[in-house]
């Protein structure tokens, strides 16, 4: 089955259970928005790309899932950096899709071209520049896996305009294998040790603790996963 990159992206998003996307349209992602309008995925139109990332951050915290952002190239992409840095510092799983100029124009100072992969390298868990439509499904699957596993964090995918428009054969990817990405096995005794340590805390103290990738609200000897 031949699909465009934009159609493949929608298929993978549905496979990942995405129900809401926060974004702001632009020329570099117009093909993606055309396909998004044909799906049941709810799009939240923001007034600024930074707001889209902060909204996706909050959505991920509240839902326990992955926040998803879709913005255009150039200033649309650079406007996301503050929100991405915030999610990175707080270990929040979000996936950011940014538009990019066609692959043949990358590196030629094209209109609204910016090296968003280079800019966000210090504040993302991982990021990608997709140069071939055949790699898009795999990259999106990997991004969702990386964003949620281990210590969560933001993953950015830069999609050139011609990659979104090109048609290729599409086969759903069932399982992701990353040779260079290993998740440490959780210590079964880590949470028990955490609970035992609470006995040393005065009953009237209240605080938030981080354990096994989750925030826990502690009030005396009462523990609630609140964040």
N, C-alpha and C positions, 0 to 999 in steps of 0.2 A: 504494500500500500504506500503510494507516494503522497507525502505531505510536505507543506512548507515548514520552515523553521518555526514560524509563529504558531502553526497548527500543532506541531510536535510539542512546543512549550505548553500549550493548553492541555494536551493529552497527559503530559507528565504531571502538571499541576493537579489535575483531577485525580490521577493515581495517588498522589501524595495527600489527598484529602483537603486541598486548599479550598476554603469557602469565601475568603475575603482577601482583597488586595487593596493596598493603599497606594495611590499614585497620582501622577500629573502627566498628561500626554504631551507629545512633541513629535517632530518630523521623523526622528530616528527610530521611534517605536510605534509609528502609526499602523504598520502592518500587524503588530502584536495587538494593538488596541482594537483593530478591526475584528480579529479572531476572538478576543476577550468578550466583545459585545454579543457573540453568538453562544456563549456559555452561560451557565447558571451561577458562575462565580460573581460575588458581589464586589463591585468596585467602589471604593470611597475616594471621591475626588477632593483632593486637598488644595489649599491655596499656596502652598510652598513645599518644596521637596523635603526640606528639613522636617516639617510637620508630618510628612508621610512616614518617615523613619521613626520618629517619636511615637506616632500612633501605632505603627506595627510593633514597636517595642512594648507598648502598653497592652496591645492585643495578645502578644505572646505571654506576657506575665499573667494576664487574667485567664486566658484559655488553656495554658499549659502546652500549646502547640507552637508552630513556627509562624512568625509574622512575615508577610511578603510585601515587597515594595517594587513598584515599576515606575521608572522615570526615564527621561530622554537623555541625550548626550550633552557634552559640554557643561554649561552652567547648571543644567538639571542634575547632572551627576555630581558635580562638586558641591551642590547645596546639601547633599546627603551626608557629608563627611562628619559633621558634628553629631548627628543622630547615630551614625555608625560607631563613632568613638565611644559614645555613651553606652551603647549596647555591648560593645567589646569590654568596657571596664566592668559592667555589671553582669557579664556572662549571659546575655539574652540571645536566644536563637532566632535570628531573622535572616532571610534571604533577599538580597537586593538585586534586581535586574535593571541594568542601565543600558540605554541605547548607545551605539557607537557608529561612526562614519563607516562606509563600506571598506572592506579589508584592503582594497587597492589604494585607498587614500590615507590609511593609517601611517603616521610619521611624516606626512606632507603638509602639516599645518592647515588642514582642511577646515571648513566652516564648522564651528562647534565641535572640534576635535580636542579631546583632552585625555591624558594618560591616567584614567581613573584607577586602573589596576595598580600603577605605581604609587599614586597618591594614597590609596587606602591600604597598601600593604602593611604599614605599621599598626593599623587599627581594625584589621579583620582577622578572623581565624584562618581564612583561606580566601583566595579570589581567582577568577578565571577570565581569560579573554578567549572567546570561542571563535576560531578562525574557519572552521568547517562545520557545515550544518549536520553532517553525519555524527559529530561529537556532542551535539546539543543535548540529546536525551540523557546520555551518560553523565554529562557534566551537571545537569540539573538534579539528577538522582544523587550524585555524589554530594552536591551542595546541601541538600536537605539532610543527608546522613551525617555529614560533618557538623552542620549547624546544631544538631540535636544531641549528638553522642559525646561521651566524655564530658569535658567542661564545655558547656554550650557557648555559642558565640555567633557573630554575624559572618555571612559568606556572601561575596559579591560576584555576580556574573555579568560580564560586559559582552553585549551581543551586537555585532556590526549589522547594519541595515540589510546588506545583501545576504547575510546568514539567515535572517528572519524571513526573507522572501524566496530563497532557493528551495526547490523541491527535491527530496531524497526519499529513499525507501525507509519506512519506519517499522521497527519491531520493538514492542515493549520490553523493557529491561526488568528482569525479575529480581536479580540480586546484585548488590554492589560489592566489589572486591577491590580494596585499596592496599597494595603491597606495602606502601610506606606509612600507612596510618594504622596504628594499633591502639586499642582502648585497653587501659590497664584493668585487670580484674579487680572488682571491688572487694575490699577486706570485709568479710562477714562480721567481724568483731568491731568495726569502726563505729557503727551507730550505737552498739551496746556500750562502748567506751564513752561515747558522747553522752549517753543517758546517765551513766554512772558518775560522770563529772558534774552533772547538774546538782547532785547531792551536796556538793561543796559550796553551792551558791546560796546566799541568804534568801529566805523565802520572799522578801519584799522586793527583790530586784527583778527587773524585766529587761530583756534584751533580745536582739535578733542574732542567731548563729547560722553559720553556713556549714553544711555537711553533706557529702555525697552529691554535690551539684544542686542542692535545694536549700532554700532559706527557711529557717524554723524560728517561730516566735516562742520564747521561753518566759513563762511567768511563774516564778518559784519552781516547783517540780512538774508543772504542766507544760507540755510541749505540743505546739500546733504547727503544721506546715501551712503557713499563711501567705507565703510569697511564691 
